[in-house]
């Protein structure tokens, strides 16, 4: 799958933590380390398999199937919250 960030999202980093504000619906989000990594990777690639590949190199102690399921679940949440859209 391919994804693109929603243009209505405002990002803010404070003390190393990343926050997102959806200007369209007013929802506010705080991202933990891994979710912030995925969010940042969406600037480099729009392909979920490339994100999975990059993270599997960072988290070698996590089974690739588990990592894939977790990343896909997070990406679906981003879609549901209108933070990204499928392209």
For each residue, the residues with C-beta under 8 A, 3 or more apart:
1: 47 48 75 86
2: 46 47 48 86 87
3: 42 46 48 75 78 79 84 85 86 87
4: 42 46 84 85 87
5: 9 39 42 43 83 84
6: 9 22 24 82 83 84 85
7:
8: 22 23 24 82
9: 5 6 20 21 22 23 83
10: 20 21 23
11: 18 19 20
12: 18 19 20 21
13: 16 17 18 19
14: 17 19
15:
16: 13
17: 13 14 30 31 36
18: 11 12 13 30 31 36 39 40
19: 11 12 13 14 28 29 30 31
20: 9 10 11 12 28 29 31 39 83
21: 9 10 12 26 27 28 29
22: 6 8 9 25 26 27 28 29 81 82 83
23: 8 9 10 26
24: 6 8 82
25: 22 82
26: 21 22 23
27: 21 22 81
28: 19 20 21 22
29: 19 20 21 22 81 83
30: 17 18 19
31: 17 18 19 20 35 36 39
32: 35 36
33: 36 37
34: 37 38 55
35: 31 32 38 39 74
36: 17 18 31 32 33 39 40
37: 33 34 40 41 55 58
38: 34 35 41 42 51 55 71 74 75
39: 5 18 20 31 35 36 42
40: 18 36 37 43 44
41: 37 38 44 45 50 51 54 55
42: 3 4 5 38 39 45 46 51 84
43: 5 40
44: 40 41 50
45: 41 42 50 51 54
46: 2 3 4 42 87
47: 1 2 50 51
48: 1 2 3 51 52 71 72 75
49: 52 53
50: 41 44 45 47 53 54
51: 38 41 42 45 47 48 54 55 71
52: 48 49 55 56 64 67 68 71
53: 49 50 56 57
54: 41 45 50 51 57 58
55: 34 37 38 41 51 52 58 59 67 71
56: 52 53 59 60 62 64 67
57: 53 54 60
58: 37 54 55
59: 55 56 62 67
60: 56 57
61:
62: 56 59 66 67
63: 66 67
64: 52 56 67 68
65: 68 69
66: 62 63 69 70
67: 52 55 56 59 62 63 64 70 71
68: 52 64 65 71 72
69: 65 66 72 73
70: 66 67 73 74
71: 38 48 51 52 55 67 68 74 75
72: 48 68 69 75 76
73: 69 70 76 77
74: 35 38 70 71 77 78
75: 1 3 38 48 71 72 78 79 84
76: 72 73 79 80
77: 73 74 80 81
78: 3 74 75 81 83 84
79: 3 75 76 82 83 84 85 86
80: 76 77
81: 22 27 29 77 78
82: 6 8 22 24 25 79 85
83: 5 6 9 20 22 29 78 79
84: 3 4 5 6 42 75 78 79
85: 3 4 6 79 82
86: 1 2 3 79
87: 2 3 4 46
